[in-house]
Amino acid sequence: MTDGITAAEFAAAEGTGDWRVQGDSAAARFTTGSFATGLRFITRIGALAEAANHHPDVDLRYGTVTVRTSSHDINGLSRRDLLLAREISAAARELSIEVDRGDL
């Protein structure tokens, strides 16, 4: 049995409002306002990813961090992506980092 979920299930789940499903992954861009804040956020993301043994793609730019998660073993989204996305969004809120709802 797999932990795979559909794009609709991901989008409808509580705590995923920051994220957009794109193909076989989910992505969110967060406005950090500074490179230093972005680094702090990435450190938090890294700790969450290691604890979950599920590792997203992370892109740090001055003022933004973009995160993309998918489950390569099933070539799509899984409950692991859903849980990690929720945790990343919660970490952003704790660090007073806003989601950027513009195009990814």
Long-range contacts (C-beta under 8 A, 24 or more apart in sequence): 2-74, 2-78, 3-71, 3-74, 3-78, 3-79, 3-80, 4-71, 4-74, 4-76, 4-77, 4-78, 5-77, 5-78, 5-79, 5-81, 5-82, 6-77, 7-77, 9-77, 9-82, 10-77, 10-81, 10-82, 10-85, 13-82, 13-86, 14-86, 15-85, 15-86, 15-89, 15-90, 16-82, 16-85, 16-86, 16-89, 17-89, 18-85, 18-89, 18-92, 18-99, 19-85, 19-89, 20-104, 21-77, 22-68, 22-104, 24-70, 24-75, 24-76, 24-77, 25-68, 25-69, 25-70, 25-77, 25-81, 26-68, 26-69, 26-70, 26-77, 26-81, 26-85, 27-66, 27-67, 27-68, 27-69, 27-104, 28-66, 28-67, 28-85, 28-88, 28-89, 28-99, 28-104, 29-64, 29-65, 29-66, 29-67, 29-99, 29-100, 29-102, 29-104, 30-64, 30-65, 30-66, 30-67, 30-92, 30-97, 30-98, 30-99, 30-100, 31-63, 31-64, 31-97, 31-98, 31-99, 31-100, 32-63, 32-64, 32-65, 32-97, 33-63, 33-97, 34-62, 34-63, 35-60, 35-62, 35-63, 37-95, 37-97, 38-62, 38-63, 38-64, 38-65, 40-95, 41-65, 41-91, 41-92, 41-95, 41-97, 44-91, 44-94, 44-95, 45-88, 45-91, 48-84, 48-87, 48-88, 48-91, 49-84, 52-80, 52-83, 52-84, 52-87, 54-80, 54-81, 54-84, 56-84, 56-88, 64-100, 65-97, 66-104
